[in-house]
Amino acid sequence: MRVTSTNHFDLRRCVPMSREEEHRCALEYVKTKAPVLAERLIVANMRMVVAQAHHHCRAEGDLRDMVQEGNRGLLRALETYDPTRGLKFCTYAVWWIRAYMLKFTMDNWRLVKVGTTQAQRKLFFSLRKERDRLERTGAEVDTRVLASRLRVDESDVVAMLERFAGGEMSLDAPARSQSADAPTLGDSLSDVSAPGPDRRVEDAEFSQLLHAKLELFGASLRGRDAQIFRQRLLTDEPMKLAALASRFGVSRERTRQLEQRLKLRLRHYLQQELGDACGSPAPAERRHSTIAPALANCAAARPERPIVLQGFAQ
């Protein structure tokens, strides 16, 4: 197929095939998968692609894209076509061509996709037509009637109508003026779940205080307690009890007892130093074998109740 100097296909060379020739060519292609036969079937039906593109095109600038999507549908139809069923290839291919064009239209209707579920894709093409049909007959048009006529849930109709009515606006667009340093719409949106400035300052101060107390407590330890504290309680990847037990020359159960005793000492120490901040015990499902999670949580938003150092509650 010849290509012109403007990089357009010359449709004058796209000669349609007779039904007998098309059937014979399709049967041979199914057996051999020869590219020459595939090109002959595709070229013979490209006029139909352009005709469908003009029918479904919303704007002149979308025509090339629509033809391209139609060509993809034509190729897909060639892959799945069965000539033994007695159906003409062009009759079968038009459904794939339309499907690709309609999907392209729906995906590019707006920056944000309008139809994301099967019901919404159905409403995308049918809702406005059904509403206009009811208005022409003088019938009452509401979401309940539309849902009943289209056999979908009323909530889907309401959601699609809201999407059609809404517009698009960039969060980076200036809120008032067009100056470069003007605040944007995104600047005016707040994160409800984010802690306020006072809470962040409070959490930062508490985190510093907790780290300082833990360092003082660790400096007072000696021997096995110091190793358990550094390698089991102050690390994100604690050493296994069996490894510590082998180093200490004792059983694993004895090492576990030493760790539990050290946790109890640390809990009492922090209660004396920090007071109500370590008051109430933690539930069993929130306990941890190390205090690393507790150190990480100190920088996050703390609840209104007294803070529990997880891992030390008995």
LOMIKE-385861 format. One record per residue (C-alpha): x, y, z; residue in three letters. Coordinates in steps of 0.5 Angstrom, whole numbers, padded with zeros to 4 digits, always signed. Last residue first. Layout:
BEGIN
XYZala...
This chain:
BEGIN
+0006-0014+0163gln+0007-0007+0159ala+0014-0006+0157phe+0013-0008+0149gly+0009-0002+0147gln+0011+0005+0151leu+0004+0007+0153val+0002+0014+0152ile-0003+0017+0157pro-0010+0018+0153arg-0011+0024+0148glu-0007+0020+0142pro+0000+0021+0140arg+0001+0024+0133ala+0007+0021+0130ala+0014+0023+0133ala+0014+0018+0139cys+0011+0013+0134asn+0018+0011+0132ala+0021+0010+0139leu+0015+0006+0141ala+0016+0001+0135pro+0024+0001+0137ala+0022-0002+0144ile+0023-0009+0142thr+0018-0015+0143ser+0012-0011+0141his+0005-0011+0145arg-0001-0008+0141arg-0005-0015+0141glu-0004-0015+0149ala-0007-0009+0150pro-0002-0003+0153ala-0002-0002+0160pro-0004+0005+0163ser+0001+0011+0166gly+0007+0012+0161cys+0006+0019+0160ala+0003+0020+0167asp+0010+0020+0170gly+0016+0021+0165leu+0022+0019+0170glu+0018+0015+0175gln+0014+0011+0170gln+0020+0011+0165leu+0024+0007+0171tyr+0019+0003+0172his+0018+0001+0165arg+0025+0000+0164leu+0026-0005+0170arg+0020-0009+0168leu+0023-0010+0161lys+0030-0012+0164leu+0026-0017+0168arg+0023-0020+0161gln+0030-0020+0158glu+0033-0024+0163leu+0027-0029+0163gln+0028-0030+0156arg+0035-0031+0157thr+0034-0036+0162arg+0029-0039+0157glu+0034-0040+0151arg+0039-0043+0156ser+0046-0040+0158val+0053-0039+0155gly+0052-0032+0155phe+0054-0032+0147arg+0049-0038+0146ser+0043-0035+0150ala+0044-0029+0145leu+0044-0033+0139ala+0038-0037+0142ala+0034-0031+0144leu+0035-0028+0137lys+0038-0021+0135met+0033-0015+0134pro+0032-0012+0128glu+0029-0005+0129asp+0034-0004+0135thr+0034-0002+0142leu+0030-0007+0145leu+0034-0014+0143arg+0041-0012+0141gln+0042-0006+0146arg+0038-0008+0152phe+0040-0015+0151ile+0047-0013+0151gln+0047-0008+0157ala+0043-0013+0161asp+0048-0018+0160arg+0054-0014+0163gly+0052-0007+0165arg+0047-0002+0165leu+0047+0005+0167ser+0049+0008+0161ala+0042+0004+0158gly+0038+0008+0163phe+0041+0015+0161leu+0040+0013+0153glu+0033+0011+0154leu+0032+0018+0158lys+0035+0022+0153ala+0031+0018+0147his+0024+0019+0151leu+0026+0027+0152leu+0027+0028+0145gln+0021+0024+0143ser+0017+0028+0148phe+0020+0035+0145glu+0018+0032+0138ala+0011+0030+0140asp+0009+0037+0143glu+0012+0041+0137val+0008+0036+0132arg+0002+0037+0137arg+0002+0045+0137asp+0003+0045+0129pro-0003+0041+0128gly-0003+0033+0127pro-0005+0031+0120ala-0011+0027+0119ser-0015+0033+0116val-0010+0034+0111asp-0012+0041+0109ser-0013+0044+0102leu-0012+0051+0101ser-0005+0050+0098asp-0008+0046+0093gly-0012+0051+0090leu-0006+0055+0089thr-0003+0061+0092pro+0000+0067+0088ala+0007+0067+0087asp+0007+0066+0079ala+0002+0072+0078ser-0005+0070+0075gln-0009+0072+0081ser-0014+0069+0085arg-0013+0061+0087ala-0008+0060+0082pro-0008+0053+0078ala-0004+0048+0081asp-0010+0044+0084leu-0012+0044+0076ser-0019+0044+0075met-0024+0040+0072glu-0032+0040+0071gly-0038+0037+0074gly-0044+0036+0071ala-0043+0030+0067phe-0039+0027+0073arg-0045+0029+0078glu-0050+0025+0073leu-0046+0019+0073met-0046+0019+0080ala-0054+0020+0080val-0055+0014+0075val-0050+0009+0079asp-0054+0011+0085ser-0060+0009+0082glu-0058+0002+0080asp-0058+0000+0073val-0063-0003+0068arg-0063+0003+0063leu-0071+0004+0064arg-0071+0003+0071ser-0065+0007+0073ala-0068+0013+0068leu-0074+0013+0072val-0071+0013+0079arg-0066+0018+0077thr-0072+0023+0075asp-0075+0025+0068val-0082+0026+0068glu-0085+0024+0061ala-0086+0029+0056gly-0084+0024+0050thr-0079+0029+0048arg-0076+0029+0055glu-0076+0022+0056leu-0072+0021+0049arg-0067+0026+0051asp-0066+0023+0058arg-0065+0016+0054glu-0060+0019+0050lys-0056+0022+0055arg-0056+0016+0060leu-0054+0011+0054ser-0047+0012+0052phe-0044+0014+0059phe-0049+0010+0062leu-0046+0003+0060lys-0039+0005+0062arg-0042+0007+0068gln-0045+0000+0069ala-0039-0003+0067gln-0034+0001+0072thr-0029+0006+0071thr-0033+0011+0066gly-0031+0018+0067val-0024+0018+0067lys-0020+0024+0069val-0017+0028+0064leu-0024+0028+0060arg-0027+0025+0055trp-0021+0021+0053asn-0022+0015+0056asp-0029+0015+0054met-0028+0016+0047thr-0022+0011+0046phe-0027+0006+0049lys-0032+0008+0044leu-0027+0007+0038met-0024+0001+0040tyr-0031-0002+0041ala-0033+0001+0034arg-0027-0003+0031ile-0029-0009+0034trp-0036-0009+0032trp-0034-0007+0025val-0030-0013+0024ala-0035-0018+0024tyr-0039-0015+0019thr-0033-0014+0015cys-0030-0021+0016phe-0037-0024+0013lys-0040-0029+0017leu-0041-0036+0015gly-0038-0039+0022arg-0032-0042+0018thr-0029-0036+0017pro-0027-0035+0025asp-0024-0028+0026tyr-0020-0027+0033thr-0014-0025+0030glu-0017-0021+0024leu-0022-0017+0029ala-0016-0015+0033arg-0013-0012+0027leu-0019-0008+0026leu-0020-0006+0033gly-0013-0003+0032arg-0014+0000+0026asn-0021+0003+0029gly-0016+0006+0034glu-0012+0009+0029gln-0018+0012+0025val-0020+0015+0032met-0013+0018+0033asp-0013+0021+0026arg-0020+0024+0027leu-0019+0027+0034asp-0017+0034+0031gly-0024+0035+0027glu-0028+0034+0034ala-0033+0029+0036arg-0031+0023+0032cys-0036+0017+0032his-0039+0018+0025his-0032+0020+0022his-0028+0014+0025ala-0033+0009+0023gln-0032+0012+0015ala-0025+0011+0016val-0025+0004+0019val-0030+0002+0013met-0025+0005+0008arg-0019+0001+0012met-0023-0006+0010asn-0019-0008+0004ala-0013-0006+0007val-0014-0011+0013ile-0015-0017+0009leu-0010-0016+0004arg-0005-0014+0010glu-0007-0021+0013ala-0006-0025+0007leu+0001-0022+0006val+0003-0023+0013pro+0002-0031+0012ala-0002-0034+0018lys-0001-0040+0015thr-0008-0044+0016lys-0012-0038+0019val-0009-0034+0013tyr-0012-0039+0008glu-0019-0039+0011leu-0019-0031+0011ala-0016-0031+0004cys-0022-0036+0001arg-0027-0032+0005his-0025-0025+0003glu-0024-0028-0005glu-0031-0031-0004glu-0034-0025-0001arg-0031-0020-0006ser-0026-0016-0004met-0026-0008-0003pro-0020-0004-0006val-0016+0000-0001cys-0011+0003-0007arg-0016+0009-0007arg-0015+0010+0001leu-0008+0013+0000asp-0005+0012+0007phe-0003+0019+0010his+0005+0021+0011asn+0004+0028+0007thr+0008+0025+0002ser+0003+0020+0000thr+0004+0012+0003val+0003+0007-0002arg+0000+0000+0000met
